């Protein structure tokens, strides 16, 4: 039997409805904040991710699925490496949405000088070659927003407020969410801070794991996220980002917190929150569903240098993304079925006979034209078999068309719960059904 790739999932039934609901709620809420939807290609040039996300990140170094056209694949095997491929021949499946959206903003000049900002949201599959486990997939789905051209700390606060509102509208109890924030500084103060952390790790080199020693060279701040307990204990005494901010970054962070306080949004400051992507500057944040055991359900932050890294003019930016699969798991744990109930339907049953079948065909057309989800039999079942099938579909009403009904120009409407039956004129069928479905 053919099998799906490890770490991927098929979306159908209630799970698909859950994914669609996440998009519906996003469209409504993010729309109120002025965001429009964007879709960028699932494959981009590798450089888009390398420049944006950062060469030294795990996402770029270990997790990106590379894409090679069939024609080039054998060349690549023969060459042994990709050094002779042109940049446009080196492609990858997107591991996240931000770099591609920023590339699209630059390429399509969506934030021309002095013009309105670009406020974009997306709902897309992402691909990361991680070890699959609960809430960690190789193809997963994110809903995210990117806001280009806003430097004011009010924008950071609004993004976070919108994110928390989004979680609530999806069904999370506010108390079940833990919002963690931090500021990572900017191009003015972060380089010196990174050096301090690097020096700290090297001072404790004999206590740190091999990975952290490597991190010290390429990306020292990642040591705060080491899975090794002892490394984390050591890093608890390391210099912290909020204590090493320049004046502007400190003022920005204080202002974001004031706005959050004014909006009554509860948060925890975690001075070790560094996030796994290199483009962040200043505000970063993550949200966890307490006790769900699926890791962060969403995260984001400001990235004032990213547009330049993708070849555009200096433009501030910020955004976040949330993970559909983790949200569905966390909500299920709280007893909330994100996909809700299957939509109500009506079943049209008829007795055998050409005239009855033709009447059933007409009834289906009339009901569907009125927007009613309508099912019927397409396998020549007996009337009893059709009733059984109506139950399987969860039909609320059954329209019954026998020879007598058709001759009299009526249809029998059977309530599938109370089993009460009434006759209605055939011409009024859709209205009568709509009235009963409420
Ligand atoms: P991220 O923290 O890498 O940020 O991912 C955002 C969310 O995607 C996570 O909080 C998690 O819910 C979900 N997620 C990540 N990896 C997986 C996985 N392997 N399986 C299932 N779910 C996963 C970003 O991607 C940034 N682009 C967010 C952002 C937008 N920052 C600014 N703008």
Boltz pocket constraint, residues with backbone or C-beta under 6 A from the ligand:
constraints:
  - pocket:
      binder: B
      contacts: [[A, 95], [A, 96], [A, 97], [A, 98], [A, 128], [A, 130], [A, 135], [A, 136], [A, 137], [A, 138], [A, 140], [A, 141], [A, 142], [A, 144], [A, 145], [A, 146], [A, 276], [A, 277], [A, 287], [A, 296], [A, 297], [A, 298], [A, 299], [A, 300], [A, 301], [A, 318], [A, 319], [A, 320], [A, 321], [A, 322], [A, 323], [A, 324], [A, 325], [A, 326]]
      max_distance: 6.0
